Amino acid sequence: MRFEHIVGQSDSQERLRLMVQQDRLPHALLLLGPEGSGQLALAVATAQYLLCNDRSQNDACGICTNCRKTEQLIHPDLHFSFPTVGTKAVSDQFMKDWRSGFAHNPYLNANQWLQHIGAENRQGNITKEECVAIIKKLSFKTFEADAKVMILWLPEYLAKEGNRLLKIIEEPPPDTFFILVAQSAEKILNTILSRCQLIKIPPLTDQDILKGIQNKYPNLNEQAEVIVHLSNGNFNAALSLAKEQGTTYNTIFLDWMRKTYKGNGIDLVKWSDEFSRLGRENQKHYLLYGLHFLRELTVLMASGDTENIRLPKDDNQAAIKLSKILNLDQIDLAIALFNTCYQHIERNANPKILMTNAGIRLHQIMRKKQPDFQATT
C-alpha cells in the first residue's frame, strides 16, 4: 500500500515520509489512533516507502521488486504480528487470511479480523509462542532489502507476554524497525510504551470520509452525508455503512423509540423479532445510528442550536421534539444502554432477547417524565 491510497491523514503521512527521507525513523514507532483512522494502512505504507528501491519525495514507486512484494504482503523482510486464536497460535499460521483480510479492508477492526479467521466467541490474543517467533525471525539478516520491518497490530492483545519483547524493542538488530499499531494506550504495557516514539493519529475529518466513500461508492448520492455523520471519523464504519446503502436506520430507530415509550409488551416483542432478522451487521448499524442520534440530541439540549444538528432533515424535527421530553440524565442512560447492546451484538448475543430486554429498560428510562411522546412526534 502506498501513501496515495490512504484516506486523509496528510499531516501524519508527511511526518512519516520525512522520518524515512531523513533517516530518522525510530527503531520502535507507535501509531496510536481510534478505530478507522488508518493507522494500519499508514504503517504498511511507511514500510513500503522504507523498503522501496526508487522512492520519490512523496511516495514509493510501486513498480520495483520490493514494492510489488510489499503490496502483496509477501516481502521476506516485512513481518506482521497480530491477534490470533489458540493457546499456542502464531501469526504465520494465519498469513493467508491476513493478506486477504487486509486486501479487502485495510481499515478493519479486531472483531472483523477475528471473525474472518473463524474465532466465533473465542478471545483473540498474542501468545508467548508468537513473541518467541518475533524474536527469532528478527534475529536473521535481511533477505532482499536494506532493512526489515515488524508491524505489530494491536499490541493491546500482548498482555504480560509483551515483557518478552522488551529487549528486542529497546535494542533491535541493525536496520530493524518495529511499527506498533494501537487504539488504546491504557491497555499496553508501560514498559513497551516507554520504548516507543509515539505518533498520535487523529480521527478522519468529515471531508476525508466523504471523499473516500465517494471514490469507492460513487452512486451513494444523498446517503453519503448520512454515512459521514454516522461514521464519526471512522472510515471502517463508513465502509460498512456504505455496503448497506438503502437501509433506513432512522426509520427503524424512531419506530422503536415510540414503541418503547408506550411500553406495550406485545409490540416490543414483535419489533425485536423483526430486528433479529436484519442480520448482525445491520443490527450494529442500527445501534450506531441510535448512538449518533442520541449524541446529537445531547448537543442540541446543551447548546440549543437547532441549525447544526448532524442528522437528516426529517430527524432534526424528531430530535427537537424529543429534547422537550427527555433530560440529559435520561439521554446518558440511553447512550449507555445502546453501547451495551452494541457490545453484546458484536459477541453474538441473541438479538431478540437482547432487544426485548433493552426495550423494557429504555421504557423505564424514558418514563421518568410523563409527556406523551407519541403525540409530539
One Martini backbone bead per residue (centre of mass of N, CA, C, O) as a GRO file, in nm:
protein
  377
    1MET     BB    1   0.095   0.037   0.023
    2ARG     BB    2   0.035   0.363  -0.048
    3PHE     BB    3  -0.018   0.686   0.034
    4GLU     BB    4  -0.230   0.744  -0.202
    5HIS     BB    5  -0.443   0.522  -0.067
    6ILE     BB    6  -0.497   0.711   0.163
    7VAL     BB    7  -0.718   0.845   0.386
    8GLY     BB    8  -0.590   1.111   0.448
    9GLN     BB    9  -0.348   1.208   0.673
   10SER     BB   10  -0.129   1.423   0.573
   11ASP     BB   11   0.047   1.485   0.824
   12SER     BB   12   0.133   1.193   0.888
   13GLN     BB   13   0.258   1.131   0.620
   14GLU     BB   14   0.477   1.350   0.623
   15ARG     BB   15   0.620   1.260   0.880
   16LEU     BB   16   0.697   0.973   0.778
   17ARG     BB   17   0.856   1.054   0.528
   18LEU     BB   18   1.073   1.224   0.672
   19MET     BB   19   1.192   1.000   0.843
   20VAL     BB   20   1.297   0.839   0.603
   21GLN     BB   21   1.457   1.056   0.443
   22GLN     BB   22   1.628   1.136   0.728
   23ASP     BB   23   1.693   0.886   0.904
   24ARG     BB   24   1.447   0.899   1.163
   25LEU     BB   25   1.349   0.622   1.209
   26PRO     BB   26   1.246   0.454   1.455
   27HIS     BB   27   1.279   0.140   1.605
   28ALA     BB   28   1.012   0.247   1.774
   29LEU     BB   29   0.676   0.274   1.662
   30LEU     BB   30   0.369   0.450   1.755
   31LEU     BB   31   0.041   0.411   1.629
   32LEU     BB   32  -0.216   0.624   1.760
   33GLY     BB   33  -0.568   0.539   1.724
   34PRO     BB   34  -0.866   0.519   1.617
   35GLU     BB   35  -1.086   0.359   1.469
   36GLY     BB   36  -1.050   0.419   1.120
   37SER     BB   37  -0.779   0.617   1.081
   38GLY     BB   38  -0.519   0.439   0.944
   39GLN     BB   39  -0.270   0.303   1.086
   40LEU     BB   40  -0.216   0.045   0.922
   41ALA     BB   41  -0.183   0.181   0.647
   42LEU     BB   42   0.055   0.360   0.737
   43ALA     BB   43   0.248   0.132   0.811
   44VAL     BB   44   0.265   0.000   0.529
   45ALA     BB   45   0.351   0.254   0.373
   46THR     BB   46   0.613   0.297   0.532
   47ALA     BB   47   0.743   0.027   0.463
   48GLN     BB   48   0.743   0.065   0.156
   49TYR     BB   49   0.910   0.326   0.154
   50LEU     BB   50   1.161   0.200   0.290
   51LEU     BB   51   1.197  -0.053   0.076
   52CYS     BB   52   1.226   0.113  -0.160
   53ASN     BB   53   1.434   0.166  -0.452
   54ASP     BB   54   1.245   0.437  -0.584
   55ARG     BB   55   1.179   0.682  -0.419
   56SER     BB   56   1.012   0.959  -0.360
   57GLN     BB   57   0.903   1.233  -0.192
   58ASN     BB   58   0.590   1.104  -0.173
   59ASP     BB   59   0.664   0.794  -0.270
   60ALA     BB   60   0.643   0.501  -0.376
   61CYS     BB   61   0.676   0.351  -0.685
   62GLY     BB   62   0.527   0.044  -0.729
   63ILE     BB   63   0.755  -0.134  -0.931
   64CYS     BB   64   0.937  -0.263  -0.767
   65THR     BB   65   1.008  -0.547  -0.609
   66ASN     BB   66   0.948  -0.449  -0.323
   67CYS     BB   67   0.670  -0.328  -0.383
   68ARG     BB   68   0.523  -0.575  -0.497
   69LYS     BB   69   0.559  -0.745  -0.236
   70THR     BB   70   0.438  -0.551  -0.030
   71GLU     BB   71   0.149  -0.525  -0.158
   72GLN     BB   72   0.120  -0.855  -0.096
   73LEU     BB   73   0.262  -0.936   0.178
   74ILE     BB   74   0.562  -1.104   0.075
   75HIS     BB   75   0.793  -0.982   0.208
   76PRO     BB   76   1.076  -1.105   0.380
   77ASP     BB   77   1.111  -0.803   0.544
   78LEU     BB   78   0.800  -0.830   0.613
   79HIS     BB   79   0.630  -0.824   0.923
   80PHE     BB   80   0.368  -0.989   1.121
   81SER     BB   81   0.155  -0.904   1.406
   82PHE     BB   82  -0.136  -1.067   1.563
   83PRO     BB   83  -0.426  -1.163   1.651
   84THR     BB   84  -0.531  -1.479   1.778
   85VAL     BB   85  -0.626  -1.826   1.799
   86GLY     BB   86  -0.491  -1.991   2.054
   87THR     BB   87  -0.252  -2.095   2.283
   88LYS     BB   88  -0.012  -2.148   2.027
   89ALA     BB   89  -0.037  -1.928   1.833
   90VAL     BB   90   0.066  -1.793   1.514
   91SER     BB   91   0.073  -1.573   1.255
   92ASP     BB   92   0.180  -1.758   1.021
   93GLN     BB   93  -0.090  -1.936   1.020
   94PHE     BB   94  -0.256  -1.647   0.907
   95MET     BB   95  -0.147  -1.507   0.642
   96LYS     BB   96  -0.362  -1.557   0.429
   97ASP     BB   97  -0.585  -1.408   0.587
   98TRP     BB   98  -0.438  -1.139   0.617
   99ARG     BB   99  -0.414  -1.067   0.319
  100SER     BB  100  -0.719  -1.075   0.256
  101GLY     BB  101  -0.817  -0.876   0.475
  102PHE     BB  102  -0.645  -0.630   0.387
  103ALA     BB  103  -0.734  -0.616   0.090
  104HIS     BB  104  -1.037  -0.566   0.163
  105ASN     BB  105  -0.952  -0.405   0.461
  106PRO     BB  106  -0.731  -0.172   0.605
  107TYR     BB  107  -0.972  -0.085   0.840
  108LEU     BB  108  -0.998  -0.305   1.022
  109ASN     BB  109  -1.103  -0.478   1.298
  110ALA     BB  110  -1.081  -0.709   1.541
  111ASN     BB  111  -1.353  -0.849   1.495
  112GLN     BB  112  -1.330  -0.892   1.192
  113TRP     BB  113  -1.074  -1.061   1.205
  114LEU     BB  114  -1.174  -1.290   1.394
  115GLN     BB  115  -1.406  -1.373   1.203
  116HIS     BB  116  -1.225  -1.435   0.954
  117ILE     BB  117  -1.082  -1.683   1.139
  118GLY     BB  118  -1.313  -1.822   1.322
  119ALA     BB  119  -1.357  -1.739   1.636
  120GLU     BB  120  -1.616  -1.628   1.731
  121ASN     BB  121  -1.608  -1.652   2.091
  122ARG     BB  122  -1.315  -1.620   2.085
  123GLN     BB  123  -1.028  -1.498   2.209
  124GLY     BB  124  -0.785  -1.284   2.148
  125ASN     BB  125  -0.418  -1.325   2.099
  126ILE     BB  126  -0.071  -1.290   2.207
  127THR     BB  127   0.164  -1.515   2.234
  128LYS     BB  128   0.445  -1.659   2.342
  129GLU     BB  129   0.515  -1.791   2.067
  130GLU     BB  130   0.507  -1.524   1.910
  131CYS     BB  131   0.738  -1.382   2.057
  132VAL     BB  132   0.950  -1.589   1.980
  133ALA     BB  133   0.915  -1.556   1.670
  134ILE     BB  134   0.998  -1.261   1.653
  135ILE     BB  135   1.285  -1.290   1.759
  136LYS     BB  136   1.381  -1.494   1.548
  137LYS     BB  137   1.320  -1.340   1.271
  138LEU     BB  138   1.494  -1.075   1.365
  139SER     BB  139   1.782  -1.226   1.378
  140PHE     BB  140   1.795  -1.208   1.093
  141LYS     BB  141   1.886  -1.123   0.805
  142THR     BB  142   1.842  -0.973   0.536
  143PHE     BB  143   1.726  -1.064   0.214
  144GLU     BB  144   1.654  -0.790   0.004
  145ALA     BB  145   1.685  -0.555   0.185
  146ASP     BB  146   1.807  -0.293   0.406
  147ALA     BB  147   1.549  -0.378   0.573
  148LYS     BB  148   1.337  -0.448   0.860
  149VAL     BB  149   0.982  -0.516   0.937
  150MET     BB  150   0.759  -0.482   1.225
  151ILE     BB  151   0.410  -0.531   1.242
  152LEU     BB  152   0.214  -0.451   1.533
  153TRP     BB  153  -0.109  -0.544   1.581
  154LEU     BB  154  -0.240  -0.485   1.869
  155PRO     BB  155  -0.071  -0.476   2.165
  156GLU     BB  156  -0.313  -0.518   2.365
  157TYR     BB  157  -0.283  -0.851   2.327
  158LEU     BB  158  -0.022  -0.919   2.500
  159ALA     BB  159   0.021  -0.842   2.773
  160LYS     BB  160   0.265  -0.998   2.959
  161GLU     BB  161   0.419  -1.106   2.700
  162GLY     BB  162   0.562  -0.833   2.625
  163ASN     BB  163   0.824  -0.870   2.801
  164ARG     BB  164   0.978  -1.043   2.580
  165LEU     BB  165   1.021  -0.767   2.385
  166LEU     BB  166   1.194  -0.547   2.522
  167LYS     BB  167   1.483  -0.591   2.418
  168ILE     BB  168   1.427  -0.579   2.103
  169ILE     BB  169   1.299  -0.296   2.111
  170GLU     BB  170   1.546  -0.148   2.242
  171GLU     BB  171   1.764  -0.371   2.088
  172PRO     BB  172   1.786  -0.402   1.785
  173PRO     BB  173   1.882  -0.493   1.512
  174PRO     BB  174   2.006  -0.392   1.244
  175ASP     BB  175   1.773  -0.250   1.046
  176THR     BB  176   1.530  -0.248   1.266
  177PHE     BB  177   1.160  -0.220   1.267
  178PHE     BB  178   0.906  -0.100   1.471
  179ILE     BB  179   0.539  -0.111   1.420
  180LEU     BB  180   0.290   0.007   1.615
  181VAL     BB  181  -0.070  -0.067   1.631
  182ALA     BB  182  -0.308   0.142   1.802
  183GLN     BB  183  -0.595   0.241   2.034
  184SER     BB  184  -0.492   0.168   2.350
  185ALA     BB  185  -0.270   0.269   2.585
  186GLU     BB  186  -0.389   0.142   2.853
  187LYS     BB  187  -0.336  -0.172   2.729
  188ILE     BB  188  -0.033  -0.109   2.747
  189LEU     BB  189   0.265  -0.154   2.837
  190ASN     BB  190   0.476   0.069   2.979
  191THR     BB  191   0.744  -0.066   2.880
  192ILE     BB  192   0.666  -0.025   2.581
  193LEU     BB  193   0.593   0.274   2.561
  194SER     BB  194   0.882   0.381   2.657
  195ARG     BB  195   1.016   0.251   2.370
  196CYS     BB  196   0.836   0.455   2.209
  197GLN     BB  197   0.741   0.646   1.942
  198LEU     BB  198   0.486   0.883   1.923
  199ILE     BB  199   0.191   0.877   1.703
  200LYS     BB  200  -0.091   1.062   1.657
  201ILE     BB  201  -0.403   0.959   1.523
  202PRO     BB  202  -0.660   1.102   1.393
  203PRO     BB  203  -0.950   1.146   1.306
  204LEU     BB  204  -1.138   1.175   1.050
  205THR     BB  205  -1.272   1.378   0.843
  206ASP     BB  206  -1.552   1.446   0.677
  207GLN     BB  207  -1.411   1.504   0.404
  208ASP     BB  208  -1.249   1.241   0.389
  209ILE     BB  209  -1.481   1.044   0.407
  210LEU     BB  210  -1.639   1.145   0.162
  211LYS     BB  211  -1.419   1.100  -0.049
  212GLY     BB  212  -1.369   0.796   0.003
  213ILE     BB  213  -1.661   0.699  -0.049
  214GLN     BB  214  -1.702   0.820  -0.337
  215ASN     BB  215  -1.470   0.659  -0.469
  216LYS     BB  216  -1.606   0.372  -0.399
  217TYR     BB  217  -1.920   0.509  -0.398
  218PRO     BB  218  -2.058   0.702  -0.648
  219ASN     BB  219  -2.392   0.626  -0.584
  220LEU     BB  220  -2.493   0.753  -0.304
  221ASN     BB  221  -2.541   1.049  -0.267
  222GLU     BB  222  -2.734   1.143   0.001
  223GLN     BB  223  -2.610   0.913   0.188
  224ALA     BB  224  -2.323   1.015   0.243
  225GLU     BB  225  -2.384   1.217   0.474
  226VAL     BB  226  -2.491   1.012   0.675
  227ILE     BB  227  -2.238   0.837   0.688
  228VAL     BB  228  -2.049   1.053   0.792
  229HIS     BB  229  -2.199   1.101   1.060
  230LEU     BB  230  -2.193   0.801   1.165
  231SER     BB  231  -1.877   0.745   1.158
  232ASN     BB  232  -1.703   0.951   1.321
  233GLY     BB  233  -1.402   0.910   1.172
  234ASN     BB  234  -1.474   0.609   1.061
  235PHE     BB  235  -1.396   0.426   0.782
  236ASN     BB  236  -1.498   0.147   0.851
  237ALA     BB  237  -1.789   0.231   0.909
  238ALA     BB  238  -1.842   0.360   0.633
  239LEU     BB  239  -1.808   0.105   0.464
  240SER     BB  240  -2.029  -0.060   0.603
  241LEU     BB  241  -2.264   0.136   0.541
  242ALA     BB  242  -2.234   0.145   0.226
  243LYS     BB  243  -2.318  -0.157   0.177
  244GLU     BB  244  -2.624  -0.069   0.306
  245GLN     BB  245  -2.764   0.082   0.103
  246GLY     BB  246  -3.113   0.182   0.188
  247THR     BB  247  -3.110   0.175   0.485
  248THR     BB  248  -3.348   0.284   0.747
  249TYR     BB  249  -3.247   0.357   1.056
  250ASN     BB  250  -3.425   0.596   1.144
  251THR     BB  251  -3.699   0.454   1.125
  252ILE     BB  252  -3.640   0.227   1.325
  253PHE     BB  253  -3.564   0.400   1.566
  254LEU     BB  254  -3.827   0.575   1.598
  255ASP     BB  255  -4.015   0.333   1.628
  256TRP     BB  256  -3.885   0.227   1.890
  257MET     BB  257  -3.921   0.478   2.065
  258ARG     BB  258  -4.229   0.471   2.061
  259LYS     BB  259  -4.268   0.184   2.176
  260THR     BB  260  -4.108   0.225   2.442
  261TYR     BB  261  -4.280   0.452   2.556
  262LYS     BB  262  -4.547   0.289   2.569
  263GLY     BB  263  -4.487  -0.033   2.656
  264ASN     BB  264  -4.578  -0.260   2.467
  265GLY     BB  265  -4.503  -0.586   2.480
  266ILE     BB  266  -4.593  -0.693   2.203
  267ASP     BB  267  -4.449  -0.478   2.030
  268LEU     BB  268  -4.162  -0.533   2.132
  269VAL     BB  269  -4.144  -0.829   2.039
  270LYS     BB  270  -4.201  -0.780   1.740
  271TRP     BB  271  -3.966  -0.590   1.689
  272SER     BB  272  -3.740  -0.787   1.782
  273ASP     BB  273  -3.801  -0.998   1.566
  274GLU     BB  274  -3.735  -0.816   1.324
  275PHE     BB  275  -3.448  -0.741   1.412
  276SER     BB  276  -3.330  -1.040   1.405
  277ARG     BB  277  -3.348  -1.035   1.066
  278LEU     BB  278  -3.119  -0.825   0.970
  279GLY     BB  279  -2.853  -0.879   1.080
  280ARG     BB  280  -2.565  -0.799   1.237
  281GLU     BB  281  -2.472  -0.544   1.080
  282ASN     BB  282  -2.748  -0.397   1.086
  283GLN     BB  283  -2.772  -0.394   1.392
  284LYS     BB  284  -2.520  -0.221   1.440
  285HIS     BB  285  -2.612   0.021   1.267
  286TYR     BB  286  -2.856   0.090   1.431
  287LEU     BB  287  -2.702   0.150   1.697
  288LEU     BB  288  -2.526   0.372   1.577
  289TYR     BB  289  -2.757   0.559   1.510
  290GLY     BB  290  -2.866   0.587   1.795
  291LEU     BB  291  -2.609   0.714   1.910
  292HIS     BB  292  -2.597   0.955   1.724
  293PHE     BB  293  -2.869   1.077   1.793
  294LEU     BB  294  -2.820   1.111   2.102
  295ARG     BB  295  -2.571   1.295   2.078
  296GLU     BB  296  -2.714   1.521   1.920
  297LEU     BB  297  -2.924   1.569   2.140
  298THR     BB  298  -2.724   1.663   2.352
  299VAL     BB  299  -2.624   1.911   2.199
  300LEU     BB  300  -2.895   2.048   2.173
  301MET     BB  301  -2.959   2.066   2.484
  302ALA     BB  302  -2.693   2.231   2.556
  303SER     BB  303  -2.720   2.469   2.315
  304GLY     BB  304  -2.989   2.514   2.121
  305ASP     BB  305  -2.887   2.418   1.835
  306THR     BB  306  -3.088   2.359   1.536
  307GLU     BB  307  -2.885   2.395   1.273
  308ASN     BB  308  -2.625   2.177   1.366
  309ILE     BB  309  -2.743   1.903   1.322
  310ARG     BB  310  -2.622   1.564   1.252
  311LEU     BB  311  -2.898   1.522   1.062
  312PRO     BB  312  -3.149   1.448   0.908
  313LYS     BB  313  -3.401   1.653   0.845
  314ASP     BB  314  -3.637   1.488   0.977
  315ASP     BB  315  -3.473   1.426   1.249
  316ASN     BB  316  -3.455   1.707   1.364
  317GLN     BB  317  -3.750   1.726   1.459
  318ALA     BB  318  -3.741   1.485   1.650
  319ALA     BB  319  -3.518   1.599   1.834
  320ILE     BB  320  -3.665   1.854   1.923
  321LYS     BB  321  -3.902   1.704   2.059
  322LEU     BB  322  -3.732   1.525   2.254
  323SER     BB  323  -3.602   1.768   2.415
  324LYS     BB  324  -3.893   1.809   2.569
  325ILE     BB  325  -3.889   1.514   2.724
  326LEU     BB  326  -3.590   1.487   2.781
  327ASN     BB  327  -3.303   1.441   2.966
  328LEU     BB  328  -2.967   1.409   3.014
  329ASP     BB  329  -2.979   1.160   3.197
  330GLN     BB  330  -3.147   0.987   3.004
  331ILE     BB  331  -2.950   0.994   2.767
  332ASP     BB  332  -2.712   0.860   2.911
  333LEU     BB  333  -2.859   0.592   2.964
  334ALA     BB  334  -2.920   0.527   2.665
  335ILE     BB  335  -2.627   0.520   2.566
  336ALA     BB  336  -2.535   0.290   2.752
  337LEU     BB  337  -2.736   0.084   2.638
  338PHE     BB  338  -2.637   0.088   2.341
  339ASN     BB  339  -2.347   0.004   2.399
  340THR     BB  340  -2.417  -0.270   2.521
  341CYS     BB  341  -2.567  -0.386   2.277
  342TYR     BB  342  -2.331  -0.369   2.078
  343GLN     BB  343  -2.141  -0.561   2.229
  344HIS     BB  344  -2.337  -0.808   2.221
  345ILE     BB  345  -2.364  -0.830   1.916
  346GLU     BB  346  -2.059  -0.881   1.862
  347ARG     BB  347  -2.099  -1.154   2.064
  348ASN     BB  348  -2.365  -1.308   1.969
  349ALA     BB  349  -2.625  -1.230   2.069
  350ASN     BB  350  -2.955  -1.250   2.125
  351PRO     BB  351  -3.150  -1.015   1.973
  352LYS     BB  352  -3.434  -1.060   2.089
  353ILE     BB  353  -3.366  -1.061   2.389
  354LEU     BB  354  -3.199  -0.805   2.403
  355MET     BB  355  -3.421  -0.597   2.283
  356THR     BB  356  -3.644  -0.654   2.482
  357ASN     BB  357  -3.489  -0.566   2.730
  358ALA     BB  358  -3.412  -0.284   2.621
  359GLY     BB  359  -3.703  -0.179   2.591
  360ILE     BB  360  -3.768  -0.186   2.890
  361ARG     BB  361  -3.540  -0.001   2.984
  362LEU     BB  362  -3.616   0.244   2.806
  363HIS     BB  363  -3.894   0.286   2.926
  364GLN     BB  364  -3.791   0.352   3.212
  365ILE     BB  365  -3.624   0.596   3.128
  366MET     BB  366  -3.850   0.769   2.978
  367ARG     BB  367  -4.070   0.756   3.235
  368LYS     BB  368  -3.956   0.994   3.418
  369LYS     BB  369  -4.146   1.128   3.212
  370GLN     BB  370  -4.494   1.219   3.091
  371PRO     BB  371  -4.513   1.297   2.817
  372ASP     BB  372  -4.643   1.255   2.490
  373PHE     BB  373  -4.460   1.117   2.246
  374GLN     BB  374  -4.662   1.050   2.019
  375ALA     BB  375  -4.774   1.344   1.992
  376THR     BB  376  -4.472   1.484   1.932
  377THR     BB  377  -4.401   1.275   1.661
   0.00000   0.00000   0.00000
